[in-house]
Amino acid sequence: MGVLLKSILKGLDPLKGSVRAVLPQVALGPIERNWKSLQARRIAQEPDRVYLRDVILPEMSKTGARRILFVGVRAYTADVLIKMDQMGFEIWTTDIDPEAAQFVPKSLPRGRHVLADITAPPPPALPDRFDFILMNGVFGYGVNAPAQCALAFGHMVGMLRAGGLLLVGWNPERCPNLTALALDAGLRACDFPDHPGHMSFRESTHVFDLYARAKSA
Ligand SMILES: C[S@@+](CC[C@H](N)C(=O)[O-])C[C@H]1O[C@@H](n2cnc3c(N)ncnc32)[C@H](O)[C@@H]1O
């Protein structure tokens, strides 16, 4: 997508304010759908997301992880979920928002999306143990206060098998000190087999951090 088109899509919402008022009602639905799908395509092309899909997923598969919990589902997470499914991971998804279920790609096995709040004890519909939890863009976008973040870490540690891995994607300026909270919860920073566990991006403030559940946590 060209730079010009990207900035237009980022800065201009045709469905806001006066533009919405002058559009015929019947046109709003299709325009809204197309607009949202363009936005999802733009977000899915952000460098940290492309990196997640093209570099981190192959690293994840080298860890031997099979059962994955993916926290926070939106339209722009579809390509990552589809690729994980094609790579043979058993993917479970969860989100606090009942509307999020519609964003689970139809090609994924049914019955593995569970409505849940990651800061609360996991509901019985989720398996007891995961090899890997991927929580990108949820800290700072819903799970914000230090006490909430601590609860989320505690519940995720509880869902990980001993030695299981947690990858957190976050923006430090939007969050409390997640590194300290992760350590307090019984996690330790670690690396992928062939890649550092901490990743940052020149183009944005987004970072990824990989943690392992301590055997005794
Ligand atoms: C900015 S989006 C990030 C989506 C996605 N994980 C990604 O890779 O970008 C934040 C998502 O987290 C979900 N969310 C916010 N608070 C949550 C909570 N307490 N438990 C589970 N999901 C939550 C929102 O509903 C939303 O879908």
The ligand as a MOL file (V3000), in Angstrom:
LIG
                    3D

  0  0  0     0  0            999 V3000
M  V30 BEGIN CTAB
M  V30 COUNTS 27 29 0 0 0
M  V30 BEGIN ATOM
M  V30 1 C -5.9660 -3.2900 20.4230 0
M  V30 2 S -6.8090 -4.8240 20.3260 0 CHG=1
M  V30 3 C -5.4710 -5.9530 20.0580 0
M  V30 4 C -5.9180 -7.1620 19.2880 0
M  V30 5 C -4.8620 -8.2100 18.9710 0
M  V30 6 N -4.5110 -9.0430 20.0940 0
M  V30 7 C -3.6380 -7.7270 18.2480 0
M  V30 8 O -2.7370 -8.5230 18.0250 0
M  V30 9 O -3.5730 -6.5600 17.8680 0 CHG=-1
M  V30 10 C -7.2070 -5.1520 22.0390 0
M  V30 11 C -8.1070 -6.3530 22.1800 0
M  V30 12 O -8.0650 -6.7840 23.5370 0
M  V30 13 C -9.3680 -7.1010 23.9740 0
M  V30 14 N -9.3930 -6.9590 25.4410 0
M  V30 15 C -9.3430 -5.8170 26.1520 0
M  V30 16 N -9.3920 -6.0850 27.4740 0
M  V30 17 C -9.4530 -7.4420 27.5820 0
M  V30 18 C -9.5490 -8.3330 28.6840 0
M  V30 19 N -9.5820 -7.8900 29.9610 0
M  V30 20 N -9.6030 -9.6600 28.4560 0
M  V30 21 C -9.5840 -10.1290 27.1690 0
M  V30 22 N -9.5160 -9.3310 26.0820 0
M  V30 23 C -9.4600 -8.0010 26.2870 0
M  V30 24 C -10.2390 -6.0910 23.2220 0
M  V30 25 O -11.5920 -6.4850 23.1860 0
M  V30 26 C -9.5580 -6.0750 21.8550 0
M  V30 27 O -10.0550 -7.0660 21.0040 0
M  V30 END ATOM
M  V30 BEGIN BOND
M  V30 1 1 1 2
M  V30 2 1 2 3
M  V30 3 1 2 10
M  V30 4 1 3 4
M  V30 5 1 4 5
M  V30 6 1 5 6
M  V30 7 1 5 7
M  V30 8 2 7 8
M  V30 9 1 7 9
M  V30 10 1 10 11
M  V30 11 1 11 12
M  V30 12 1 11 26
M  V30 13 1 12 13
M  V30 14 1 13 14
M  V30 15 1 13 24
M  V30 16 1 14 15
M  V30 17 1 14 23
M  V30 18 2 15 16
M  V30 19 1 16 17
M  V30 20 1 17 18
M  V30 21 2 17 23
M  V30 22 1 18 19
M  V30 23 2 18 20
M  V30 24 1 20 21
M  V30 25 2 21 22
M  V30 26 1 22 23
M  V30 27 1 24 25
M  V30 28 1 24 26
M  V30 29 1 26 27
M  V30 END BOND
M  V30 END CTAB
M  END
